[in-house]
Amino acid sequence: EADVMNGGVGQYLANTAGQFVAETIAALERAGANMTALYLRKAADLKREDESWDELWERADAELGRLDEKLMSDDEYLAMMAAKLFPQEY
């Protein structure tokens, strides 16, 4: 969430080198963040087989920016969803 809020989904993918994208999408869906999972999947699907995640961010900046705009307008409050999924024990 921090990378996405700071620099968008392109930054998230580049900073993580795309590691655990499938697992992240599955976790988002489990938490009920289906729109966020959809946008992340769409962003990851833009990557060509022969390019790095950094190269994707450079090449598809405009497309990733449009996904960022949609992601921000469909804010799913991920922190709140995670808090409900993993409540603290008191």
N, C-alpha and C positions, 0 to 999 in steps of 0.2 A: 504494500500500500504506500509506503514512504517513497519508493522510487517512482511509482506512478504519479503520486501527487507532486513530486518534485520536477520530474522531467518527462512524464508520460510513459506509456507502455513500451515505447522504443527504448527508453532508458532502462526500464526494468529488464527487458530481454538482453540488452547489451551488457549491463552490469552483472547479470547472473550467467552470461554466456548461454542462455537458454536452458540451463540445467533445471530439471524438475518441472518443466512446463506442463507436461501431462499430469504430474502429481498435483501441481498447483491448481490446474483446471478442475481436477477431481475434488480437491479440497474445497474450492469455491462452490462447486455444485452441492457438495454435502452440507455446506453451511447455508445453502439457499441463495447464494449470490450468483444466480444463473445468468444475469445480464453481464456481469463482470467476467464470468467464465466465457461467455460468448465472444466478447470483445477481445479477450486474451487469445482465444482460439483463432479468431480472424487475423489478429496481428501475427501470430506464430505461423499461420498458413501462408503469409506473404513471403516468407523466407525461401529463397531458392536453395537447392541442394548444394550448390557449389560456393555459397557465400557464408560469411560469418554473421553473427548477430549484429556486430558493429556495422558491417556493410549493409545489412538490411535496414538499419536505422538511417544510414546516410541515403540509400537509394529510395526508400519508401517513406521518407519523412512526411510528405503531404498526406499520404494514405493513413499513416499512423496518427497524424494530427487529427484527422477526421474521426478516427476511432477514439482518440482521447476526448474529443468534444462530446461524443455520444456517451462515453463512459462517465464523464463529469455530469452530464445532464440526467443520467439515470443513476445518480449516486445511491448506492445500496448500503452505505454506512457499515463497511466491513468490520470495523472495530466492535460495533454493537452486535453484529451477527456472531462474531467470534466469542464475545462475552456470554451470549446466550448458549452457545454450543459448549463452552467450557467454563461453566460458572465456578467461582471460587467457593471453597468450603470454609465456613466460619463457625 
